[in-house]
Amino acid sequence: MTSMTPMTPMTPMTPMTPPPPEAGSLMGLRLVARVVDLLVVGVVFVAVLLGVASVVSDGNAGTAGRIVLAVVLLGLVAAAAAYEVVLIACWGATLGKRMVRVEVVLEGTDQHPGWVPSLVRWLVPVLGFLVCGIGQYVVYLSPFFDGSGRERGWHDQASRTQVVRVLADLPGGPS
C-alpha cells in the first residue's frame, strides 16, 4: 500500500532568468549591423565618387582633377572614420547597431566608450586591412575565437570594450 502525500498548491509561474548568451548569439546581430553600416557609408561613397568622377573625367581636369579626387577620397575616409568613431564614442552605437539593438560599452560597465577607445576600436580593423587587404575580416571574425565566451573581438579587446544587447530603448531612438 502506498501512502499518499498531500498536494501542494501550485505557485504562480515566475519568469526564468535568461540563460547566458550562446556562442555566436551576438555575432549574427553584429554582422547585420556591419552590413547596414557598410551600406550607409557605401551609398555616400558611391554618390560622391560618381559626382567627382563626372567632373574629373571630362578630359580637361588634368592634375587639378587628380588632386580634387585625392582630396575627396581622403575626405570620404575621414567621414567613414567619423561615422564609426563619433557615433560609438557619443552614443555607443552606429545606425546599424541601433537597428539590431546592440551597443558598445566599456568593458565591465554600461558606459559608452568615449573618444580614445572608439578611435582604437576603429583603428584595429583599419590596420588589419593593411595586411593584404583582408586582415580586417580576421579582426571582425575574431569574436568567434574569444575564449572568455563574451564574444569580444581583437578590436574590442584592444579598446577594452564589449558589444552587448540593448534591453531598453537607446537614447534618441524609437520608443
Secondary structure as the mmCIF struct_conf table of DSSP 4:
data_model
#
loop_
_struct_conf.conf_type_id
_struct_conf.id
_struct_conf.beg_label_comp_id
_struct_conf.beg_label_asym_id
_struct_conf.beg_label_seq_id
_struct_conf.end_label_comp_id
_struct_conf.end_label_asym_id
_struct_conf.end_label_seq_id
HELX_LH_PP_P HELX_LH_PP_P1 THR A 2 MET A 13
HELX_LH_PP_P HELX_LH_PP_P2 PRO A 15 GLU A 22
TURN_TY1_P TURN_TY1_P1 ALA A 23 LEU A 26
HELX_RH_AL_P HELX_RH_AL_P1 MET A 27 VAL A 56
TURN_TY1_P TURN_TY1_P2 SER A 57 ASN A 60
HELX_RH_AL_P HELX_RH_AL_P2 GLY A 62 TRP A 91
BEND BEND1 GLY A 92 GLY A 92
HELX_RH_AL_P HELX_RH_AL_P3 LEU A 95 VAL A 100
TURN_TY1_P TURN_TY1_P3 ARG A 101 ARG A 101
STRN STRN1 VAL A 102 LEU A 106
TURN_TY1_P TURN_TY1_P4 GLU A 107 GLY A 108
BEND BEND2 THR A 109 GLN A 111
HELX_RH_AL_P HELX_RH_AL_P4 TRP A 115 PHE A 129
TURN_TY1_P TURN_TY1_P5 LEU A 130 ILE A 134
HELX_RH_AL_P HELX_RH_AL_P5 GLY A 135 LEU A 141
HELX_RH_3T_P HELX_RH_3T_P1 SER A 142 PHE A 145
TURN_TY1_P TURN_TY1_P6 GLY A 147 SER A 148
BEND BEND3 GLY A 149 ARG A 150
HELX_RH_AL_P HELX_RH_AL_P6 TRP A 154 SER A 159
TURN_TY1_P TURN_TY1_P7 ARG A 160 ARG A 160
STRN STRN2 THR A 161 ARG A 165
BEND BEND4 ALA A 168 ALA A 168
HELX_LH_PP_P HELX_LH_PP_P3 ASP A 169 LEU A 170
TURN_TY1_P TURN_TY1_P8 PRO A 171 GLY A 172
BEND BEND5 GLY A 173 GLY A 173
#
